[in-house]
Amino acid sequence: MTDSKYVPWAEVEYFLGKGQATTFPLSRPSSHPEVSYVVGHGGLDIALHVELDRRHRPPRSSMPTIRIDQIAERGMRLARIRTTQITLMRDFHDLLSAVADRIVTHGRTLDQAFAETVRAWSALLNQPTGFGTEKRIGLMGELAVLNCLANEYSWGTAVESWTGPEGEEHDFGLPGFDFEVKTTASEQRRHTIHGVGQLTPTPGRPLWFASLQLTRGGTHGRTLTDCAHAVQASVAEHAPAFSAALDSKLAAAGWSNDLPDDERWTPRTQPLLLDASAVPQLDPTVLPESVRERISNIQYTTDVTGLQPSTEPPSTALDEFRLP
């Protein structure tokens, strides 16, 4: 518990990592409205709770990623602001902090604070997402696989095989087979597939699909920067001739050492390895060729939750899966 007007992300992440609910009071004692930052039961979400008087209802949110509802607690009516997207939690924390600051420090009403914050952020929210959480955990997953492959093959082979950042159809091209790697922070193994060819094997080369799940790691988790630096150090030690190639691929993947990075992650489960043919997917051959030629940029979500791993994978490298 704290009486600070701002809750550092490191403290929030600590409770998320432990799966422990907690409340951070942000307003002064006995002041109104009462404002609290809340980590929900099980450490699964975060929210801002703001006291409502008898005349006011919670403001409406026009954004599907932000939900505002009314709850009752300790005899008070409260507005609860939370996000529907777990992958946006770190960015949502900053938005909640901005709303709370406008209420507690600048005396704005909840309606004013929420509207002003959304307007102030709108220019940023309407820009391309850039290197957001989804891309970060995706790159962490690929670096973890690269690290595992290096233990089975060599660091030089692992770096050479990592073709995803170079715009190739699949993430890794290894001797005898290809690997497509997908990483999610969700409790379900739902993954976004980009294009009808992403799960299509290259002729003569088996394609395998790795489903990875990460969860908030708290103080013992790993950041993307931690992973990138660990891989860079290992390549510099064991295969220095490939250091420049690794740095080039990291840059092509969107990573920079200058990017702010304070989200910590840890594996939620062991990887699920599937022959690509076992993954539910769109089959382009069901469309007439004249139609296929006119359709581009297909993106869809596939769910492999509960599927059994395929037998006899071409590599056992991911048996010792961990973040580097």
PyMOL commands that set and color helices and strands:
alter all, ss='L'
color gray80, all
select helices_A, chain A and resi 9-18+41-43+86-104+110-125+133-152+155-161+164-166+218-220+224-238+240-252+276-278+284-286+289-292+317-320
alter helices_A, ss='H'
color red, helices_A
select strands_A, chain A and resi 22-25+35-39+46-52+66-73+76-83+172-174+177-184+190-194+207-216+265-267+272-275+299-303
alter strands_A, ss='S'
color yellow, strands_A
deselect
rebuild
show_as cartoon
